[in-house]
Amino acid sequence: MSLNRTQQNITGQEMRANLVHSGLTETTLAEKLAWDRPRLDAVLNMEDADPVDVWQVRDELLTLISDRGLAPEPFTVLTDDAREEAEGWFELREAPSA
């Protein structure tokens, strides 16, 4: 399962929008994930990102936003159905805040 360039662009925009909704900075999110900034930047920019990392950031952002009592921007490519499919392809990791 891989995303085409259009899907990558959409997902990157949705990641950044949800990062804003989370109230965290990129540096703080990287620290919560115990990642360095280049690894997080790869996900946010959707450039050579590990698919497992993409799903982990998505899940972390959704949890953080929900914990604030807010509604996240919907992910149009990384849907719950797509997550179930991805679990068949990858060994997904749980988000730290989950």
N, C-alpha and C positions, 0 to 999 in steps of 0.2 A: 504494500500500500504506500504509494507516494503521491505527493501533491504536485499538480502542474503549477506553472509560474503564476497564473491568475489566482489559484487557490492559495499559494504561498503569500502573494501580496495581500489578499483579503485577510488571511489569518494573521499576518504581521500587523495590519491595521487594527484588527480586533484585539490582539494581545496588548498593543500600546494603549488603546482606549480603556481596556480593563485594568491596565496598570495604573492609569490616572484614577479610575474609580476606586482602586484599592487603597489609595492614599499613600502608597509607598513610593520611594524613589527607586530607580534601577539598582543603585548600590545596596539599598536596604533589602530589596527582593533577592539580590544575589547572595547577600549574607544569610537570609532566612533559608535559602536553598543550600547553603554551604558550597557555593560555586564561586569561581572567579568571574570577573566582568566579561571577558571575551566569550565565555560559554553562554552567559545570559544574552549577550549581544547577538550571538549567532541565532538564538531562538527569536528574539524580538525582531531581528532583521530577516529572519527566515532564510539565512544563508549558511548552507552546509551544517545545519542543525541536526543533531541526533533526534530522530522521531520520538524516542522515549522522553528526551528532555522537553520537547514541545508539549507533549501530553502532560508532563509533570508541571510545567509552568501554567498551562491552561487550568489544571485542577487546583493548583495553589491559588491562582487569582480568583477563581470562582469561590473557593472557600473563604478567602480573606474578605471578599466583597460581601458575601452572604453573612459573615460574622459581624459586619458593620451594619447589617439590616438594610442593605441596598440591593438593587437589582442590577446584575451585570449586563454588559452589552452581550447580546447573544452571539455565540460562535456559529457561523453558518456552515463552515466546513468541518470543524471539530465538534460535531454534534455528539450526543449520547450514543446514538446508533453507530456512528463512526468509531466511537471509543470501543464499543463492543467488538467491532470488526478488528480494530487495531490490537486488541488483546489476543486475537488469534495469530497476529503477525509478530508482536513484540512482547517482551516481558516488561509490562509497565510498572513503574514505581509509584508508590503512594506519595502524595504531596505532604510535606512536613506539617502543615497546619490541619490536615484532614484528621 
